[in-house]
Amino acid sequence: MRTENHIKPYLHHAKYYETDQMGIVHHSNYIRWMEEARMDAMSQFGISYCDMEKDGIISPVVSVNCQYKSMVHFDDTVKIQIRVTKYNGVRLDLAYEMTDMDTGTLRTMGTSTHCFLGREGQVISLKHDYPEIDARFRKMI
């Protein structure tokens, strides 16, 4: 994965409650971690999802994909590197790479696609309707 972007990796320490009976992190948690990493990346560029919602902007998940490469266990720390693969003010595509913090072993790769909607659920363009927020997203590229 390219790392020339300026998004700092997000670290997640695997909790016991995230594991299954075998002590392996349950597959559903990786999607949650991707969301945590997205929120963290946005905050690095001064984008508050809470403030966006107050302004009437929501950014639902349109699609999500996760490819499991190797297992994460209780007490492991994963480094989640995120990068923007596409952004046009209406749509945001992200790629995620999760690696073991200690060994660098690839654990999971994923993608997510998001759109931007207004108060009435209509698709909006941040570029046209919220240029100050659009400028911050563009810095993530």
CNS distance restraints for C-alpha pairs under 8 A (distance, minus, plus):
assign (resid   1 and name CA) (resid  97 and name CA) 7.19 0.50 0.50
assign (resid   2 and name CA) (resid  83 and name CA) 7.77 0.50 0.50
assign (resid   3 and name CA) (resid  81 and name CA) 7.87 0.50 0.50
assign (resid   3 and name CA) (resid  83 and name CA) 7.63 0.50 0.50
assign (resid   5 and name CA) (resid  83 and name CA) 6.90 0.50 0.50
assign (resid   5 and name CA) (resid 140 and name CA) 6.97 0.50 0.50
assign (resid   5 and name CA) (resid 141 and name CA) 6.34 0.50 0.50
assign (resid   6 and name CA) (resid 140 and name CA) 6.73 0.50 0.50
assign (resid   6 and name CA) (resid 141 and name CA) 7.98 0.50 0.50
assign (resid   7 and name CA) (resid  41 and name CA) 6.11 0.50 0.50
assign (resid   7 and name CA) (resid  44 and name CA) 7.31 0.50 0.50
assign (resid   7 and name CA) (resid  81 and name CA) 7.69 0.50 0.50
assign (resid   7 and name CA) (resid  82 and name CA) 6.90 0.50 0.50
assign (resid   7 and name CA) (resid  83 and name CA) 7.02 0.50 0.50
assign (resid   7 and name CA) (resid 140 and name CA) 6.68 0.50 0.50
assign (resid   8 and name CA) (resid  41 and name CA) 7.24 0.50 0.50
assign (resid   8 and name CA) (resid  44 and name CA) 7.93 0.50 0.50
assign (resid   8 and name CA) (resid  81 and name CA) 7.14 0.50 0.50
assign (resid   9 and name CA) (resid  37 and name CA) 7.83 0.50 0.50
assign (resid   9 and name CA) (resid  79 and name CA) 6.10 0.50 0.50
assign (resid   9 and name CA) (resid  80 and name CA) 5.35 0.50 0.50
assign (resid   9 and name CA) (resid  81 and name CA) 4.57 0.50 0.50
assign (resid   9 and name CA) (resid  82 and name CA) 6.80 0.50 0.50
assign (resid  10 and name CA) (resid  37 and name CA) 5.56 0.50 0.50
assign (resid  10 and name CA) (resid  40 and name CA) 6.95 0.50 0.50
assign (resid  10 and name CA) (resid  41 and name CA) 7.86 0.50 0.50
assign (resid  10 and name CA) (resid  79 and name CA) 5.77 0.50 0.50
assign (resid  10 and name CA) (resid  80 and name CA) 5.01 0.50 0.50
assign (resid  10 and name CA) (resid  81 and name CA) 6.53 0.50 0.50
assign (resid  11 and name CA) (resid  77 and name CA) 6.71 0.50 0.50
assign (resid  11 and name CA) (resid  78 and name CA) 5.72 0.50 0.50
assign (resid  11 and name CA) (resid  79 and name CA) 4.64 0.50 0.50
assign (resid  11 and name CA) (resid  80 and name CA) 6.10 0.50 0.50
assign (resid  12 and name CA) (resid  33 and name CA) 7.37 0.50 0.50
assign (resid  12 and name CA) (resid  77 and name CA) 5.52 0.50 0.50
assign (resid  12 and name CA) (resid  78 and name CA) 5.33 0.50 0.50
assign (resid  12 and name CA) (resid  79 and name CA) 6.59 0.50 0.50
assign (resid  12 and name CA) (resid  80 and name CA) 7.65 0.50 0.50
assign (resid  13 and name CA) (resid  75 and name CA) 6.23 0.50 0.50
assign (resid  13 and name CA) (resid  76 and name CA) 5.87 0.50 0.50
assign (resid  13 and name CA) (resid  77 and name CA) 4.23 0.50 0.50
assign (resid  13 and name CA) (resid  78 and name CA) 6.44 0.50 0.50
assign (resid  14 and name CA) (resid  18 and name CA) 6.79 0.50 0.50
assign (resid  14 and name CA) (resid  25 and name CA) 7.36 0.50 0.50
assign (resid  14 and name CA) (resid  72 and name CA) 7.63 0.50 0.50
assign (resid  14 and name CA) (resid  73 and name CA) 6.92 0.50 0.50
assign (resid  14 and name CA) (resid  74 and name CA) 5.28 0.50 0.50
assign (resid  14 and name CA) (resid  75 and name CA) 5.08 0.50 0.50
assign (resid  14 and name CA) (resid  76 and name CA) 5.41 0.50 0.50
assign (resid  14 and name CA) (resid  77 and name CA) 6.00 0.50 0.50
assign (resid  14 and name CA) (resid  78 and name CA) 7.65 0.50 0.50
assign (resid  15 and name CA) (resid  19 and name CA) 7.23 0.50 0.50
assign (resid  15 and name CA) (resid  74 and name CA) 5.76 0.50 0.50
assign (resid  15 and name CA) (resid  75 and name CA) 6.19 0.50 0.50
assign (resid  16 and name CA) (resid  23 and name CA) 7.68 0.50 0.50
assign (resid  16 and name CA) (resid  74 and name CA) 5.39 0.50 0.50
assign (resid  16 and name CA) (resid  75 and name CA) 7.27 0.50 0.50
assign (resid  18 and name CA) (resid  25 and name CA) 5.41 0.50 0.50
assign (resid  18 and name CA) (resid  26 and name CA) 6.11 0.50 0.50
assign (resid  18 and name CA) (resid  29 and name CA) 6.63 0.50 0.50
assign (resid  18 and name CA) (resid  74 and name CA) 7.65 0.50 0.50
assign (resid  19 and name CA) (resid  23 and name CA) 5.15 0.50 0.50
assign (resid  19 and name CA) (resid  24 and name CA) 4.93 0.50 0.50
assign (resid  19 and name CA) (resid  25 and name CA) 3.98 0.50 0.50
assign (resid  19 and name CA) (resid  26 and name CA) 5.26 0.50 0.50
assign (resid  19 and name CA) (resid  73 and name CA) 7.13 0.50 0.50
assign (resid  19 and name CA) (resid  74 and name CA) 6.42 0.50 0.50
assign (resid  20 and name CA) (resid  24 and name CA) 5.62 0.50 0.50
assign (resid  20 and name CA) (resid  25 and name CA) 6.18 0.50 0.50
assign (resid  20 and name CA) (resid  26 and name CA) 5.65 0.50 0.50
assign (resid  23 and name CA) (resid  73 and name CA) 5.85 0.50 0.50
assign (resid  23 and name CA) (resid  74 and name CA) 6.01 0.50 0.50
assign (resid  24 and name CA) (resid  71 and name CA) 6.50 0.50 0.50
assign (resid  24 and name CA) (resid  72 and name CA) 5.91 0.50 0.50
assign (resid  24 and name CA) (resid  73 and name CA) 4.53 0.50 0.50
assign (resid  24 and name CA) (resid  74 and name CA) 6.51 0.50 0.50
assign (resid  25 and name CA) (resid  29 and name CA) 7.05 0.50 0.50
assign (resid  25 and name CA) (resid  71 and name CA) 7.19 0.50 0.50
assign (resid  25 and name CA) (resid  72 and name CA) 5.56 0.50 0.50
assign (resid  25 and name CA) (resid  73 and name CA) 5.55 0.50 0.50
assign (resid  25 and name CA) (resid  74 and name CA) 6.71 0.50 0.50
assign (resid  26 and name CA) (resid  30 and name CA) 7.88 0.50 0.50
assign (resid  27 and name CA) (resid  31 and name CA) 7.89 0.50 0.50
assign (resid  28 and name CA) (resid  32 and name CA) 7.13 0.50 0.50
assign (resid  29 and name CA) (resid  33 and name CA) 6.27 0.50 0.50
assign (resid  30 and name CA) (resid  34 and name CA) 6.23 0.50 0.50
assign (resid  30 and name CA) (resid  66 and name CA) 7.75 0.50 0.50
assign (resid  30 and name CA) (resid 108 and name CA) 7.98 0.50 0.50
assign (resid  31 and name CA) (resid  35 and name CA) 6.44 0.50 0.50
assign (resid  31 and name CA) (resid  64 and name CA) 7.92 0.50 0.50
assign (resid  31 and name CA) (resid  66 and name CA) 7.50 0.50 0.50
assign (resid  32 and name CA) (resid  36 and name CA) 6.30 0.50 0.50
assign (resid  33 and name CA) (resid  37 and name CA) 6.11 0.50 0.50
assign (resid  34 and name CA) (resid  38 and name CA) 6.15 0.50 0.50
assign (resid  34 and name CA) (resid  80 and name CA) 7.77 0.50 0.50
assign (resid  34 and name CA) (resid  96 and name CA) 7.01 0.50 0.50
assign (resid  34 and name CA) (resid 110 and name CA) 7.97 0.50 0.50
assign (resid  35 and name CA) (resid  39 and name CA) 6.25 0.50 0.50
assign (resid  36 and name CA) (resid  40 and name CA) 6.15 0.50 0.50
assign (resid  37 and name CA) (resid  41 and name CA) 6.02 0.50 0.50
assign (resid  37 and name CA) (resid  80 and name CA) 6.75 0.50 0.50
assign (resid  37 and name CA) (resid  81 and name CA) 7.98 0.50 0.50
assign (resid  37 and name CA) (resid  82 and name CA) 7.08 0.50 0.50
assign (resid  38 and name CA) (resid  42 and name CA) 6.17 0.50 0.50
assign (resid  38 and name CA) (resid  82 and name CA) 7.42 0.50 0.50
assign (resid  39 and name CA) (resid  43 and name CA) 6.22 0.50 0.50
assign (resid  39 and name CA) (resid  49 and name CA) 7.27 0.50 0.50
assign (resid  40 and name CA) (resid  44 and name CA) 6.31 0.50 0.50
assign (resid  41 and name CA) (resid  45 and name CA) 6.92 0.50 0.50
assign (resid  41 and name CA) (resid  82 and name CA) 7.58 0.50 0.50
assign (resid  42 and name CA) (resid  46 and name CA) 6.55 0.50 0.50
assign (resid  42 and name CA) (resid  47 and name CA) 4.98 0.50 0.50
assign (resid  42 and name CA) (resid  48 and name CA) 6.84 0.50 0.50
assign (resid  42 and name CA) (resid  49 and name CA) 7.83 0.50 0.50
assign (resid  42 and name CA) (resid 137 and name CA) 7.58 0.50 0.50
assign (resid  43 and name CA) (resid  47 and name CA) 4.99 0.50 0.50
assign (resid  43 and name CA) (resid  48 and name CA) 5.84 0.50 0.50
assign (resid  45 and name CA) (resid 136 and name CA) 5.97 0.50 0.50
assign (resid  45 and name CA) (resid 137 and name CA) 7.39 0.50 0.50
assign (resid  45 and name CA) (resid 139 and name CA) 7.23 0.50 0.50
assign (resid  45 and name CA) (resid 140 and name CA) 7.05 0.50 0.50
assign (resid  46 and name CA) (resid 136 and name CA) 6.95 0.50 0.50
assign (resid  47 and name CA) (resid  51 and name CA) 7.91 0.50 0.50
assign (resid  47 and name CA) (resid  52 and name CA) 7.84 0.50 0.50
assign (resid  47 and name CA) (resid 133 and name CA) 6.98 0.50 0.50
assign (resid  47 and name CA) (resid 136 and name CA) 6.79 0.50 0.50
assign (resid  47 and name CA) (resid 137 and name CA) 7.69 0.50 0.50
assign (resid  48 and name CA) (resid  52 and name CA) 6.22 0.50 0.50
assign (resid  49 and name CA) (resid  53 and name CA) 6.21 0.50 0.50
assign (resid  50 and name CA) (resid  54 and name CA) 6.36 0.50 0.50
assign (resid  51 and name CA) (resid  55 and name CA) 6.27 0.50 0.50
assign (resid  52 and name CA) (resid  56 and name CA) 6.39 0.50 0.50
assign (resid  52 and name CA) (resid  57 and name CA) 5.12 0.50 0.50
assign (resid  52 and name CA) (resid  58 and name CA) 6.85 0.50 0.50
assign (resid  53 and name CA) (resid  57 and name CA) 4.92 0.50 0.50
assign (resid  53 and name CA) (resid  58 and name CA) 5.74 0.50 0.50
assign (resid  56 and name CA) (resid 118 and name CA) 5.60 0.50 0.50
assign (resid  56 and name CA) (resid 119 and name CA) 4.94 0.50 0.50
assign (resid  57 and name CA) (resid 116 and name CA) 6.58 0.50 0.50
assign (resid  57 and name CA) (resid 117 and name CA) 5.68 0.50 0.50
assign (resid  57 and name CA) (resid 118 and name CA) 4.96 0.50 0.50
assign (resid  57 and name CA) (resid 119 and name CA) 6.53 0.50 0.50
assign (resid  58 and name CA) (resid 116 and name CA) 5.75 0.50 0.50
assign (resid  58 and name CA) (resid 117 and name CA) 5.28 0.50 0.50
assign (resid  58 and name CA) (resid 118 and name CA) 6.55 0.50 0.50
assign (resid  58 and name CA) (resid 119 and name CA) 7.88 0.50 0.50
assign (resid  59 and name CA) (resid 114 and name CA) 5.85 0.50 0.50
assign (resid  59 and name CA) (resid 115 and name CA) 5.33 0.50 0.50
assign (resid  59 and name CA) (resid 116 and name CA) 4.59 0.50 0.50
assign (resid  59 and name CA) (resid 117 and name CA) 6.24 0.50 0.50
assign (resid  60 and name CA) (resid 114 and name CA) 5.55 0.50 0.50
assign (resid  60 and name CA) (resid 115 and name CA) 6.08 0.50 0.50
assign (resid  60 and name CA) (resid 116 and name CA) 7.05 0.50 0.50
assign (resid  60 and name CA) (resid 117 and name CA) 7.87 0.50 0.50
assign (resid  61 and name CA) (resid 112 and name CA) 6.95 0.50 0.50
assign (resid  61 and name CA) (resid 113 and name CA) 5.89 0.50 0.50
assign (resid  61 and name CA) (resid 114 and name CA) 4.62 0.50 0.50
assign (resid  61 and name CA) (resid 115 and name CA) 7.03 0.50 0.50
assign (resid  62 and name CA) (resid 112 and name CA) 7.48 0.50 0.50
assign (resid  62 and name CA) (resid 113 and name CA) 5.32 0.50 0.50
assign (resid  62 and name CA) (resid 114 and name CA) 5.20 0.50 0.50
assign (resid  62 and name CA) (resid 115 and name CA) 6.77 0.50 0.50
assign (resid  63 and name CA) (resid 112 and name CA) 5.58 0.50 0.50
assign (resid  63 and name CA) (resid 113 and name CA) 5.18 0.50 0.50
assign (resid  63 and name CA) (resid 114 and name CA) 7.23 0.50 0.50
assign (resid  64 and name CA) (resid 110 and name CA) 7.38 0.50 0.50
assign (resid  64 and name CA) (resid 111 and name CA) 5.69 0.50 0.50
assign (resid  64 and name CA) (resid 112 and name CA) 4.31 0.50 0.50
assign (resid  64 and name CA) (resid 113 and name CA) 6.48 0.50 0.50
assign (resid  65 and name CA) (resid 110 and name CA) 5.27 0.50 0.50
assign (resid  65 and name CA) (resid 111 and name CA) 5.17 0.50 0.50
assign (resid  65 and name CA) (resid 112 and name CA) 6.38 0.50 0.50
assign (resid  66 and name CA) (resid 108 and name CA) 6.97 0.50 0.50
assign (resid  66 and name CA) (resid 109 and name CA) 5.87 0.50 0.50
assign (resid  66 and name CA) (resid 110 and name CA) 4.22 0.50 0.50
assign (resid  66 and name CA) (resid 111 and name CA) 6.63 0.50 0.50
assign (resid  67 and name CA) (resid 108 and name CA) 5.66 0.50 0.50
assign (resid  67 and name CA) (resid 109 and name CA) 5.20 0.50 0.50
assign (resid  67 and name CA) (resid 110 and name CA) 5.98 0.50 0.50
assign (resid  68 and name CA) (resid 107 and name CA) 6.36 0.50 0.50
assign (resid  68 and name CA) (resid 108 and name CA) 4.64 0.50 0.50
assign (resid  68 and name CA) (resid 109 and name CA) 6.67 0.50 0.50
assign (resid  69 and name CA) (resid 106 and name CA) 6.53 0.50 0.50
assign (resid  69 and name CA) (resid 107 and name CA) 5.01 0.50 0.50
assign (resid  69 and name CA) (resid 108 and name CA) 5.24 0.50 0.50
assign (resid  69 and name CA) (resid 109 and name CA) 7.52 0.50 0.50
assign (resid  70 and name CA) (resid 106 and name CA) 6.84 0.50 0.50
assign (resid  70 and name CA) (resid 107 and name CA) 4.62 0.50 0.50
assign (resid  70 and name CA) (resid 108 and name CA) 6.89 0.50 0.50
assign (resid  71 and name CA) (resid 107 and name CA) 6.20 0.50 0.50
assign (resid  72 and name CA) (resid  76 and name CA) 6.43 0.50 0.50
assign (resid  72 and name CA) (resid 100 and name CA) 7.91 0.50 0.50
assign (resid  72 and name CA) (resid 107 and name CA) 6.81 0.50 0.50
assign (resid  76 and name CA) (resid 100 and name CA) 7.21 0.50 0.50
assign (resid  76 and name CA) (resid 101 and name CA) 7.76 0.50 0.50
assign (resid  77 and name CA) (resid 100 and name CA) 6.18 0.50 0.50
assign (resid  77 and name CA) (resid 101 and name CA) 5.47 0.50 0.50
assign (resid  77 and name CA) (resid 102 and name CA) 7.59 0.50 0.50
assign (resid  78 and name CA) (resid  98 and name CA) 6.06 0.50 0.50
assign (resid  78 and name CA) (resid  99 and name CA) 5.42 0.50 0.50
assign (resid  78 and name CA) (resid 100 and name CA) 4.67 0.50 0.50
assign (resid  78 and name CA) (resid 101 and name CA) 5.12 0.50 0.50
assign (resid  79 and name CA) (resid  97 and name CA) 7.97 0.50 0.50
assign (resid  79 and name CA) (resid  98 and name CA) 5.53 0.50 0.50
assign (resid  79 and name CA) (resid  99 and name CA) 5.30 0.50 0.50
assign (resid  79 and name CA) (resid 100 and name CA) 6.26 0.50 0.50
assign (resid  79 and name CA) (resid 101 and name CA) 5.53 0.50 0.50
assign (resid  80 and name CA) (resid  96 and name CA) 6.46 0.50 0.50
assign (resid  80 and name CA) (resid  97 and name CA) 5.60 0.50 0.50
assign (resid  80 and name CA) (resid  98 and name CA) 4.47 0.50 0.50
assign (resid  80 and name CA) (resid  99 and name CA) 6.63 0.50 0.50
assign (resid  81 and name CA) (resid  96 and name CA) 5.68 0.50 0.50
assign (resid  81 and name CA) (resid  97 and name CA) 5.24 0.50 0.50
assign (resid  81 and name CA) (resid  98 and name CA) 6.48 0.50 0.50
assign (resid  82 and name CA) (resid  94 and name CA) 6.75 0.50 0.50
assign (resid  82 and name CA) (resid  95 and name CA) 5.64 0.50 0.50
assign (resid  82 and name CA) (resid  96 and name CA) 4.57 0.50 0.50
assign (resid  82 and name CA) (resid  97 and name CA) 6.55 0.50 0.50
assign (resid  83 and name CA) (resid  94 and name CA) 5.66 0.50 0.50
assign (resid  83 and name CA) (resid  95 and name CA) 5.40 0.50 0.50
assign (resid  83 and name CA) (resid  96 and name CA) 6.70 0.50 0.50
assign (resid  83 and name CA) (resid 140 and name CA) 7.73 0.50 0.50
assign (resid  83 and name CA) (resid 141 and name CA) 7.28 0.50 0.50
assign (resid  84 and name CA) (resid  92 and name CA) 7.31 0.50 0.50
assign (resid  84 and name CA) (resid  93 and name CA) 5.93 0.50 0.50
assign (resid  84 and name CA) (resid  94 and name CA) 4.60 0.50 0.50
assign (resid  84 and name CA) (resid  95 and name CA) 6.45 0.50 0.50
assign (resid  84 and name CA) (resid 140 and name CA) 6.74 0.50 0.50
assign (resid  84 and name CA) (resid 141 and name CA) 5.51 0.50 0.50
assign (resid  85 and name CA) (resid  92 and name CA) 7.86 0.50 0.50
assign (resid  85 and name CA) (resid  93 and name CA) 5.41 0.50 0.50
assign (resid  85 and name CA) (resid  94 and name CA) 5.46 0.50 0.50
assign (resid  85 and name CA) (resid  95 and name CA) 6.56 0.50 0.50
assign (resid  85 and name CA) (resid 141 and name CA) 7.62 0.50 0.50
assign (resid  86 and name CA) (resid  91 and name CA) 7.45 0.50 0.50
assign (resid  86 and name CA) (resid  92 and name CA) 5.76 0.50 0.50
assign (resid  86 and name CA) (resid  93 and name CA) 4.91 0.50 0.50
assign (resid  86 and name CA) (resid  94 and name CA) 7.13 0.50 0.50
assign (resid  87 and name CA) (resid  91 and name CA) 5.66 0.50 0.50
assign (resid  87 and name CA) (resid  92 and name CA) 4.62 0.50 0.50
assign (resid  87 and name CA) (resid  93 and name CA) 6.38 0.50 0.50
assign (resid  87 and name CA) (resid 137 and name CA) 7.86 0.50 0.50
assign (resid  87 and name CA) (resid 138 and name CA) 7.37 0.50 0.50
assign (resid  87 and name CA) (resid 141 and name CA) 7.81 0.50 0.50
assign (resid  88 and name CA) (resid  92 and name CA) 7.02 0.50 0.50
assign (resid  88 and name CA) (resid 127 and name CA) 7.70 0.50 0.50
assign (resid  89 and name CA) (resid 116 and name CA) 7.92 0.50 0.50
assign (resid  89 and name CA) (resid 125 and name CA) 5.07 0.50 0.50
assign (resid  89 and name CA) (resid 126 and name CA) 4.75 0.50 0.50
assign (resid  89 and name CA) (resid 127 and name CA) 5.02 0.50 0.50
assign (resid  89 and name CA) (resid 128 and name CA) 7.99 0.50 0.50
assign (resid  89 and name CA) (resid 134 and name CA) 6.18 0.50 0.50
assign (resid  90 and name CA) (resid 115 and name CA) 5.67 0.50 0.50
assign (resid  90 and name CA) (resid 116 and name CA) 5.70 0.50 0.50
assign (resid  90 and name CA) (resid 123 and name CA) 7.24 0.50 0.50
assign (resid  90 and name CA) (resid 124 and name CA) 6.20 0.50 0.50
assign (resid  90 and name CA) (resid 125 and name CA) 4.72 0.50 0.50
assign (resid  90 and name CA) (resid 126 and name CA) 6.41 0.50 0.50
assign (resid  90 and name CA) (resid 127 and name CA) 7.83 0.50 0.50
assign (resid  91 and name CA) (resid 113 and name CA) 7.11 0.50 0.50
assign (resid  91 and name CA) (resid 114 and name CA) 5.71 0.50 0.50
assign (resid  91 and name CA) (resid 115 and name CA) 4.46 0.50 0.50
assign (resid  91 and name CA) (resid 116 and name CA) 6.68 0.50 0.50
assign (resid  92 and name CA) (resid 113 and name CA) 5.70 0.50 0.50
assign (resid  92 and name CA) (resid 114 and name CA) 5.08 0.50 0.50
assign (resid  92 and name CA) (resid 115 and name CA) 6.20 0.50 0.50
assign (resid  93 and name CA) (resid 111 and name CA) 7.25 0.50 0.50
assign (resid  93 and name CA) (resid 112 and name CA) 5.83 0.50 0.50
assign (resid  93 and name CA) (resid 113 and name CA) 4.45 0.50 0.50
assign (resid  93 and name CA) (resid 114 and name CA) 6.41 0.50 0.50
assign (resid  94 and name CA) (resid 111 and name CA) 5.49 0.50 0.50
assign (resid  94 and name CA) (resid 112 and name CA) 5.32 0.50 0.50
assign (resid  94 and name CA) (resid 113 and name CA) 6.40 0.50 0.50
assign (resid  95 and name CA) (resid 109 and name CA) 7.55 0.50 0.50
assign (resid  95 and name CA) (resid 110 and name CA) 5.77 0.50 0.50
assign (resid  95 and name CA) (resid 111 and name CA) 4.41 0.50 0.50
assign (resid  95 and name CA) (resid 112 and name CA) 6.69 0.50 0.50
assign (resid  96 and name CA) (resid 109 and name CA) 5.57 0.50 0.50
assign (resid  96 and name CA) (resid 110 and name CA) 4.96 0.50 0.50
assign (resid  96 and name CA) (resid 111 and name CA) 5.95 0.50 0.50
assign (resid  97 and name CA) (resid 106 and name CA) 7.47 0.50 0.50
assign (resid  97 and name CA) (resid 107 and name CA) 7.85 0.50 0.50
assign (resid  97 and name CA) (resid 108 and name CA) 6.06 0.50 0.50
assign (resid  97 and name CA) (resid 109 and name CA) 4.63 0.50 0.50
assign (resid  97 and name CA) (resid 110 and name CA) 6.58 0.50 0.50
assign (resid  98 and name CA) (resid 106 and name CA) 6.14 0.50 0.50
assign (resid  98 and name CA) (resid 107 and name CA) 5.45 0.50 0.50
assign (resid  98 and name CA) (resid 108 and name CA) 5.01 0.50 0.50
assign (resid  98 and name CA) (resid 109 and name CA) 6.16 0.50 0.50
assign (resid  99 and name CA) (resid 103 and name CA) 8.00 0.50 0.50
assign (resid  99 and name CA) (resid 104 and name CA) 5.34 0.50 0.50
assign (resid  99 and name CA) (resid 105 and name CA) 5.30 0.50 0.50
assign (resid  99 and name CA) (resid 106 and name CA) 4.39 0.50 0.50
assign (resid  99 and name CA) (resid 107 and name CA) 5.16 0.50 0.50
assign (resid  99 and name CA) (resid 108 and name CA) 7.02 0.50 0.50
assign (resid 100 and name CA) (resid 104 and name CA) 4.85 0.50 0.50
assign (resid 100 and name CA) (resid 105 and name CA) 5.16 0.50 0.50
assign (resid 100 and name CA) (resid 106 and name CA) 6.52 0.50 0.50
assign (resid 100 and name CA) (resid 107 and name CA) 6.63 0.50 0.50
assign (resid 115 and name CA) (resid 123 and name CA) 7.36 0.50 0.50
assign (resid 116 and name CA) (resid 123 and name CA) 5.88 0.50 0.50
assign (resid 116 and name CA) (resid 124 and name CA) 5.73 0.50 0.50
assign (resid 116 and name CA) (resid 125 and name CA) 7.04 0.50 0.50
assign (resid 116 and name CA) (resid 126 and name CA) 7.51 0.50 0.50
assign (resid 117 and name CA) (resid 121 and name CA) 5.30 0.50 0.50
assign (resid 117 and name CA) (resid 122 and name CA) 5.24 0.50 0.50
assign (resid 117 and name CA) (resid 123 and name CA) 4.49 0.50 0.50
assign (resid 117 and name CA) (resid 124 and name CA) 5.34 0.50 0.50
assign (resid 118 and name CA) (resid 122 and name CA) 5.40 0.50 0.50
assign (resid 118 and name CA) (resid 123 and name CA) 6.42 0.50 0.50
assign (resid 118 and name CA) (resid 124 and name CA) 6.08 0.50 0.50
assign (resid 124 and name CA) (resid 129 and name CA) 7.10 0.50 0.50
assign (resid 125 and name CA) (resid 129 and name CA) 5.85 0.50 0.50
assign (resid 125 and name CA) (resid 130 and name CA) 7.53 0.50 0.50
assign (resid 126 and name CA) (resid 130 and name CA) 4.60 0.50 0.50
assign (resid 126 and name CA) (resid 131 and name CA) 5.92 0.50 0.50
assign (resid 126 and name CA) (resid 133 and name CA) 6.69 0.50 0.50
assign (resid 126 and name CA) (resid 134 and name CA) 5.18 0.50 0.50
assign (resid 127 and name CA) (resid 131 and name CA) 4.88 0.50 0.50
assign (resid 127 and name CA) (resid 133 and name CA) 8.00 0.50 0.50
assign (resid 127 and name CA) (resid 134 and name CA) 5.22 0.50 0.50
assign (resid 127 and name CA) (resid 135 and name CA) 7.79 0.50 0.50
assign (resid 130 and name CA) (resid 134 and name CA) 6.22 0.50 0.50
assign (resid 131 and name CA) (resid 135 and name CA) 6.04 0.50 0.50
assign (resid 132 and name CA) (resid 136 and name CA) 6.69 0.50 0.50
assign (resid 133 and name CA) (resid 137 and name CA) 6.45 0.50 0.50
assign (resid 134 and name CA) (resid 138 and name CA) 6.22 0.50 0.50
assign (resid 135 and name CA) (resid 139 and name CA) 6.51 0.50 0.50
assign (resid 136 and name CA) (resid 140 and name CA) 7.00 0.50 0.50
assign (resid 137 and name CA) (resid 141 and name CA) 7.34 0.50 0.50
